[in-house]
Amino acid sequence: MSEPSGDTIGLCASCRHARTVRTPRSLFWRCTLAETDARFVRYPRLPVLVCDGYELDPSGRAGPDPERSKR
């Protein structure tokens, strides 16, 4: 599976609240803000072009989902 570009993902590609969830056939982007704030969608429709919760990830990339890696 090829990695999607930032153009197809939008803000989530560099947001500190975004996590990736990989399944055998797909890659999803999950917003961790949705866990505590109903204004946010857990799995937003991509590309996300505007988001009130966006915060730049200091590393510049959203990371893997730590919960998913525990399973």
C-alpha positions, 0 to 999 in steps of 0.5 A: 500500500502506498503512503498518501501524500499530505495533499490528500490528507490535509491538516491531519498529516501534521496535527499533533492530535491525529493518529493513523490506524492501519488495517490490512487493506486501509489506512485511516486518520483518527482525531484524538480530540473526538474522545473528549470533545463532541465538536470533532469527528473521530474519523474525519473526511479527508482532506481536512482543510480547516479545523478548530483543533489543529495544532502543529505536531512538533515532529511535523508528522502525525503518529501511529495509534498507540492504542492500536499497537497494543492489540 
